[in-house]
Amino acid sequence: MIDFIRLRAVIRKELLQFRRDSRSLALAFVLPLLLLIFFGYAITWDVKDIRMAVVDQDHGARARDLVSAFQAAGRFTLVAAPPRTSDIGLLLDRGTARLALVIPPTFSADLGAGRVAEVQAIVDGSDANTATIALGYTRAIVQQFGAQLLSSTRNPVPPVDARMRVWFNEDLSSSNMIVPGLVVLIMMIIAGLLTSLTIAREWERGTMEQLASTPVSRLEVVFGKLIPFLVIGIVDVAVSSVAGIWIFHVPFRGSVLFLIGPTILFLVGTLGLGLAISAGTRTQLLASQVGMQATFLPGYLLSGFMFAIDIMPLPLRLLTYIVPARYFLVVVRGVFLKGVGPEVLWPESVLMLLYAAGTLGLAVRAFKKEIT
């Protein structure tokens, strides 16, 4: 059983100790916002300025119209117009251009005769993400150019009318996907690091002997150290979410009240993991190192933040089931972008509840009051 008078005393002691530690204050309140802003701008999959070279062997009006269509799209910048295709390799080698468009000498004649006109796009594939996006933009511009030519003929109706619509992220902005994920990743790191130092700090400062001489139980110590950081974590999630909406214009379509519940479950699980690490290591240096490895690497690699879980090998996919960030990431993106609630996200909430119970039990078991 928990004695709430003793629990309140432990919470008050932890808050006083936290308030006197300027480094912990900065880690809890300043670092999350700084990391969100820094990584929110640094990590992006949007390609807005693709340097393009054009080898125009046709020199006709239709060829100029096609080049103008690329420039009007706002994604391409014409940086070179080499006379020969043999010059393309040097431009791509030096990084002067990312994409080269080759317009053959029969381009205008083929269009005028109603034949299929061909163009060639050569892209630098050393950056696979940029190359894929550049080819996608190129294909869309060429198709739109062809549709405009088709509409000016006697048969303006294309054989297939494909109309595409993107749900939940209409602008295909990478910030809308990355920023909610950053909230999850940053809070997993911060929460794990904060609590991974608490019990280890007590052992290093010699105050654990005083705590061991009191009738406070192991459960009361764990909850007394967890509750203050849980409140701090909720504040950090709220501030980071507001910053993501205000600075990066990420839409928020769901319920704030629903998001509070999964946030508490995620933070309790991560804080419990940090307390278990702190109780098991007993030194702040080792605790911080283990805490970073146990939170950052799984959160970054195995949560679905950077790499889709579906494309991972089976052993890694199975490993992701013990990473709480996997479930909280689904919840945060679902609430932010899709506006869904417990009717869809209840499985993730249940799994985070089980994870929180497991890490709390591990923390209580790892904490020993005995002086060795």
C-alpha positions as CSV (number, residue, x, y, z in Angstrom):
1,M,0.0,0.0,0.0
2,I,1.1,3.6,-0.7
3,D,1.1,6.1,2.2
4,F,0.1,9.4,0.5
5,I,1.8,11.5,3.2
6,R,5.1,9.8,2.6
7,L,4.5,9.9,-1.2
8,R,3.9,13.7,-1.0
9,A,7.1,14.2,1.0
10,V,9.1,12.3,-1.7
11,I,7.5,14.4,-4.5
12,R,8.2,17.6,-2.6
13,K,11.8,16.6,-2.1
14,E,12.2,15.7,-5.8
15,L,10.8,19.0,-6.9
16,L,13.1,21.0,-4.6
17,Q,16.1,19.1,-5.8
18,F,15.0,19.5,-9.4
19,R,14.5,23.3,-9.0
20,R,18.0,23.7,-7.6
21,D,19.6,21.8,-10.6
22,S,19.9,24.3,-13.4
23,R,21.1,21.6,-15.9
24,S,18.0,19.5,-15.3
25,L,15.8,22.6,-15.7
26,A,17.4,23.4,-19.1
27,L,17.2,19.7,-20.1
28,A,13.5,19.6,-19.2
29,F,12.2,22.9,-20.5
30,V,14.7,24.4,-23.0
31,L,16.2,21.5,-24.9
32,P,12.9,19.9,-26.2
33,L,11.9,23.2,-27.9
34,L,15.3,23.8,-29.3
35,L,15.5,20.2,-30.7
36,L,12.1,20.5,-32.2
37,I,12.9,23.8,-34.0
38,F,16.4,22.6,-35.1
39,F,15.3,19.2,-36.4
40,G,12.0,20.5,-37.7
41,Y,13.9,22.7,-40.1
42,A,16.9,20.4,-40.7
43,I,15.0,17.2,-41.5
44,T,12.9,17.6,-44.6
45,W,12.1,15.5,-47.6
46,D,10.7,18.4,-49.6
47,V,12.7,19.2,-52.7
48,K,12.1,22.8,-53.7
49,D,15.1,23.8,-55.9
50,I,16.2,21.2,-58.4
51,R,19.1,22.5,-60.5
52,M,18.4,21.5,-64.1
53,A,20.4,21.5,-67.4
54,V,18.6,21.4,-70.7
55,V,20.1,20.1,-74.0
56,D,17.8,21.5,-76.6
57,Q,18.5,19.9,-79.9
58,D,15.2,21.0,-81.4
59,H,15.3,24.8,-80.9
60,G,11.6,25.0,-81.8
61,A,8.7,26.8,-80.1
62,R,7.4,23.6,-78.6
63,A,10.7,22.8,-77.0
64,R,10.8,26.3,-75.5
65,D,7.3,25.8,-74.2
66,L,8.3,22.6,-72.4
67,V,11.3,24.3,-70.7
68,S,9.1,27.2,-69.7
69,A,6.6,24.7,-68.1
70,F,9.5,23.3,-66.0
71,Q,10.5,26.8,-64.8
72,A,6.9,27.8,-64.2
73,A,6.4,24.8,-61.9
74,G,8.6,26.6,-59.2
75,R,10.6,23.4,-58.5
76,F,13.3,23.6,-61.1
77,T,16.0,26.2,-61.8
78,L,17.7,26.3,-65.2
79,V,21.5,26.5,-64.5
80,A,23.0,25.3,-67.8
81,A,22.1,24.8,-71.4
82,P,25.0,22.6,-72.8
83,P,25.0,22.1,-76.6
84,R,25.9,18.4,-76.5
85,T,24.7,15.5,-74.4
86,S,28.3,14.5,-73.7
87,D,28.5,17.6,-71.4
88,I,25.8,16.2,-69.1
89,G,28.2,13.8,-67.2
90,L,30.5,16.6,-66.1
91,L,27.6,18.7,-64.9
92,L,26.2,15.9,-62.8
93,D,29.7,14.9,-61.5
94,R,30.4,18.4,-60.2
95,G,26.9,18.8,-58.7
96,T,26.2,21.8,-60.9
97,A,22.9,20.1,-62.0
98,R,20.7,17.4,-60.5
99,L,18.7,16.7,-63.6
100,A,19.3,17.0,-67.3
101,L,16.5,17.2,-69.8
102,V,17.4,16.2,-73.4
103,I,15.0,17.4,-76.1
104,P,15.7,15.5,-79.4
105,P,15.8,17.4,-82.7
106,T,12.5,15.8,-83.9
107,F,10.5,16.9,-80.9
108,S,8.5,19.7,-82.6
109,A,8.1,17.8,-85.8
110,D,6.7,14.7,-84.0
111,L,4.2,16.8,-82.1
112,G,3.2,18.6,-85.3
113,A,2.6,15.3,-87.1
114,G,0.6,13.9,-84.3
115,R,3.3,11.3,-83.3
116,V,4.5,10.6,-79.9
117,A,7.4,12.9,-79.0
118,E,10.1,11.7,-76.7
119,V,12.2,13.5,-74.2
120,Q,14.9,12.1,-72.0
121,A,15.5,12.9,-68.3
122,I,18.8,12.1,-66.8
123,V,19.0,12.4,-63.0
124,D,21.8,12.2,-60.4
125,G,20.9,9.1,-58.4
126,S,23.5,9.5,-55.7
127,D,20.8,11.0,-53.6
128,A,18.0,8.5,-54.1
129,N,15.3,10.5,-52.3
130,T,16.0,13.7,-54.4
131,A,16.2,11.6,-57.6
132,T,12.9,9.9,-57.0
133,I,11.1,13.2,-56.2
134,A,12.8,15.0,-59.2
135,L,11.6,12.2,-61.5
136,G,8.1,12.4,-60.1
137,Y,8.0,16.2,-60.7
138,T,9.4,15.7,-64.2
139,R,6.7,13.0,-65.1
140,A,3.9,15.2,-63.8
141,I,5.1,18.3,-65.7
142,V,5.5,16.4,-69.0
143,Q,2.1,14.8,-68.5
144,Q,0.5,18.2,-67.9
145,F,2.3,19.6,-70.9
146,G,0.9,16.7,-73.1
147,A,-2.6,17.2,-71.7
148,Q,-2.5,20.9,-72.7
149,L,-1.4,20.0,-76.2
150,L,-4.2,17.4,-76.4
151,S,-6.8,19.9,-75.3
152,S,-5.9,22.2,-78.3
153,T,-6.5,19.4,-80.9
154,R,-9.8,18.4,-82.4
155,N,-10.2,15.6,-79.9
156,P,-9.8,17.2,-76.5
157,V,-11.0,14.3,-74.5
158,P,-8.1,12.1,-73.2
159,P,-8.7,8.3,-73.2
160,V,-8.2,8.2,-69.4
161,D,-9.1,10.9,-67.0
162,A,-7.2,10.2,-63.8
163,R,-8.0,12.4,-60.9
164,M,-5.9,12.0,-57.8
165,R,-6.6,13.2,-54.3
166,V,-4.4,13.1,-51.2
167,W,-6.0,12.8,-47.8
168,F,-4.6,14.0,-44.5
169,N,-1.6,15.7,-46.0
170,E,-2.9,17.5,-49.0
171,D,0.2,19.5,-49.7
172,L,2.5,16.4,-49.3
173,S,4.5,18.5,-46.8
174,S,7.2,16.5,-45.0
175,S,6.9,18.8,-42.0
176,N,3.4,17.5,-41.4
177,M,4.8,14.0,-41.0
178,I,8.2,14.8,-39.4
179,V,7.2,17.4,-36.7
180,P,4.6,15.1,-34.9
181,G,7.3,12.4,-35.0
182,L,9.8,14.7,-33.5
183,V,7.5,15.4,-30.6
184,V,7.5,11.7,-29.9
185,L,11.2,11.1,-30.4
186,I,12.3,14.2,-28.3
187,M,10.0,13.3,-25.4
188,M,11.2,9.7,-25.4
189,I,14.8,10.9,-25.1
190,I,14.2,13.7,-22.6
191,A,11.9,11.6,-20.3
192,G,14.3,8.7,-20.3
193,L,17.3,10.9,-19.6
194,L,15.7,12.9,-16.8
195,T,14.6,9.9,-14.7
196,S,17.7,7.9,-15.6
197,L,19.7,10.4,-13.5
198,T,17.5,10.7,-10.4
199,I,18.2,7.6,-8.3
200,A,21.8,7.5,-9.6
201,R,22.2,11.1,-8.4
202,E,21.0,10.0,-4.9
203,W,23.7,7.3,-4.7
204,E,26.5,9.6,-5.9
205,R,25.6,12.4,-3.5
206,G,25.2,10.0,-0.5
207,T,21.5,11.0,0.2
208,M,20.3,7.5,-0.6
209,E,21.5,6.5,2.9
210,Q,19.2,9.0,4.5
211,L,16.3,7.8,2.3
212,A,17.0,4.2,3.1
213,S,16.7,4.9,6.8
214,T,13.1,6.2,6.4
215,P,10.0,4.0,6.3
216,V,9.4,5.0,2.7
217,S,8.7,1.9,0.5
218,R,10.2,1.2,-2.8
219,L,6.9,1.8,-4.6
220,E,6.6,5.2,-2.9
221,V,10.1,6.2,-4.0
222,V,9.4,5.2,-7.6
223,F,6.1,7.1,-7.8
224,G,7.5,10.0,-5.8
225,K,10.2,10.5,-8.4
226,L,8.0,9.7,-11.4
227,I,5.1,12.0,-10.7
228,P,7.0,15.4,-10.9
229,F,8.6,14.4,-14.2
230,L,5.3,13.2,-15.5
231,V,3.9,16.7,-15.0
232,I,6.9,18.2,-16.6
233,G,6.6,15.8,-19.6
234,I,3.0,16.8,-20.2
235,V,4.0,20.4,-20.2
236,D,6.8,19.7,-22.7
237,V,4.4,17.8,-25.0
238,A,1.9,20.7,-24.9
239,V,4.6,23.3,-25.6
240,S,6.2,21.2,-28.4
241,S,2.8,20.6,-30.0
242,V,1.8,24.2,-29.9
243,A,5.3,25.1,-31.4
244,G,4.8,22.6,-34.2
245,I,1.4,24.0,-35.0
246,W,2.5,27.7,-34.8
247,I,6.0,27.5,-36.3
248,F,5.6,24.7,-38.9
249,H,1.9,25.1,-39.5
250,V,1.2,21.4,-38.8
251,P,-2.6,20.8,-38.8
252,F,-4.3,19.6,-35.6
253,R,-7.6,17.9,-36.4
254,G,-8.2,15.7,-33.4
255,S,-9.2,16.0,-29.8
256,V,-6.8,17.5,-27.2
257,L,-8.6,15.7,-24.4
258,F,-8.1,12.3,-26.0
259,L,-4.4,13.0,-26.7
260,I,-3.8,13.6,-22.9
261,G,-4.5,9.9,-22.1
262,P,-2.0,8.3,-24.5
263,T,0.5,11.0,-23.6
264,I,0.4,10.0,-20.0
265,L,0.7,6.3,-20.8
266,F,3.7,6.9,-23.0
267,L,5.4,9.2,-20.5
268,V,4.8,6.8,-17.6
269,G,6.3,4.0,-19.6
270,T,9.4,6.0,-20.7
271,L,9.9,7.5,-17.2
272,G,9.6,4.0,-15.7
273,L,12.3,2.8,-18.1
274,G,14.6,5.7,-17.0
275,L,14.0,4.9,-13.3
276,A,14.8,1.2,-13.9
277,I,18.1,2.2,-15.6
278,S,18.9,4.7,-12.9
279,A,18.3,2.1,-10.1
280,G,20.3,-0.5,-11.9
281,T,23.4,1.5,-12.8
282,R,23.8,3.8,-9.7
283,T,26.2,6.2,-11.5
284,Q,25.0,9.2,-13.5
285,L,27.5,8.8,-16.3
286,L,26.6,5.2,-16.9
287,A,22.9,5.9,-16.5
288,S,23.0,8.7,-19.0
289,Q,24.8,6.5,-21.6
290,V,22.4,3.6,-21.1
291,G,19.4,5.9,-21.1
292,M,20.5,7.5,-24.4
293,Q,21.0,4.1,-26.1
294,A,17.7,2.7,-24.8
295,T,15.6,5.7,-26.0
296,F,17.2,7.5,-28.9
297,L,18.3,4.5,-31.1
298,P,15.0,2.5,-30.8
299,G,12.9,5.7,-31.1
300,Y,14.8,6.9,-34.2
301,L,15.2,3.6,-36.0
302,L,12.4,1.3,-34.9
303,S,9.4,3.6,-34.3
304,G,8.5,4.3,-37.9
305,F,9.7,7.9,-37.6
306,M,12.3,7.7,-40.3
307,F,11.9,4.2,-41.8
308,A,8.6,2.5,-42.6
309,I,8.2,-0.6,-40.3
310,D,6.5,-2.6,-43.1
311,I,9.7,-2.7,-45.2
312,M,12.0,-3.8,-42.4
313,P,13.2,-7.4,-42.1
314,L,11.0,-9.7,-40.0
315,P,13.4,-9.8,-36.9
316,L,13.4,-6.0,-36.8
317,R,9.7,-5.8,-37.3
318,L,9.2,-8.0,-34.3
319,L,11.6,-5.9,-32.2
320,T,9.6,-2.8,-32.9
321,Y,6.7,-4.2,-30.8
322,I,8.7,-3.4,-27.6
323,V,9.3,0.2,-28.6
324,P,6.6,2.5,-27.1
325,A,7.4,5.3,-29.6
326,R,6.0,3.0,-32.3
327,Y,2.5,3.2,-30.7
328,F,2.6,6.8,-29.6
329,L,3.8,7.9,-33.1
330,V,0.7,6.3,-34.6
331,V,-1.5,8.1,-32.0
332,V,0.1,11.5,-32.5
333,R,0.0,11.4,-36.3
334,G,-3.5,10.1,-36.2
335,V,-4.7,12.9,-33.9
336,F,-2.8,15.6,-35.6
337,L,-3.4,14.7,-39.3
338,K,-6.4,12.4,-39.4
339,G,-8.5,13.6,-36.5
340,V,-9.2,10.1,-35.3
341,G,-9.9,9.1,-31.7
342,P,-10.2,6.1,-29.4
343,E,-12.4,4.2,-31.8
344,V,-9.3,3.8,-34.0
345,L,-6.4,4.2,-31.7
346,W,-7.4,2.1,-28.7
347,P,-5.1,-0.8,-29.6
348,E,-2.0,1.5,-29.4
349,S,-3.3,2.9,-26.1
350,V,-3.7,-0.6,-24.6
351,L,-0.2,-1.6,-25.6
352,M,1.2,1.6,-24.1
353,L,-0.7,0.8,-20.9
354,L,0.9,-2.7,-20.8
355,Y,4.4,-1.2,-21.5
356,A,3.9,1.4,-18.7
357,A,2.9,-1.3,-16.2
358,G,5.9,-3.4,-17.3
359,T,8.5,-0.6,-16.9
360,L,7.1,0.5,-13.5
361,G,7.3,-3.0,-12.2
362,L,10.8,-3.3,-13.5
363,A,11.8,0.0,-11.8
364,V,10.3,-1.1,-8.4
365,R,12.1,-4.4,-8.7
366,A,15.4,-2.8,-9.7
367,F,15.3,-0.2,-6.8
368,K,17.0,-1.5,-3.6
369,K,17.0,0.5,-0.4
370,E,19.7,-1.7,1.1
371,I,23.2,-0.1,1.3
372,T,25.8,-2.3,-0.3
